[in-house]
Amino acid sequence: MTNPGWIVLAWLVVALASALKFWSITRPYRDKTALSRGQTVDEARQRLERRWRNDSKV
């Protein structure tokens, strides 16, 4: 039988690769939310109202 340590090491490598892939996939979302944090309440409200109007046209 193989040493169980190698199996654990393989799972750690898979977990690390999955975490890095998830981090890279979600980068655009994190960048988009980082930009919207600097908005004032009025700017955010206006942006949401514009989106609401555009959605109601459909």
Sequence and secondary structure as in RCSB ss.txt:
>XXXX:A:sequence
MTNPGWIVLAWLVVALASALKFWSITRPYRDKTALSRGQTVDEARQRLERRWRNDSKV
>XXXX:A:secstr
   HHHHHHHHHHHHHHHHHHHHHHTHHHHHHHHHHTT  HHHHHHHHHHHHHHHHT 
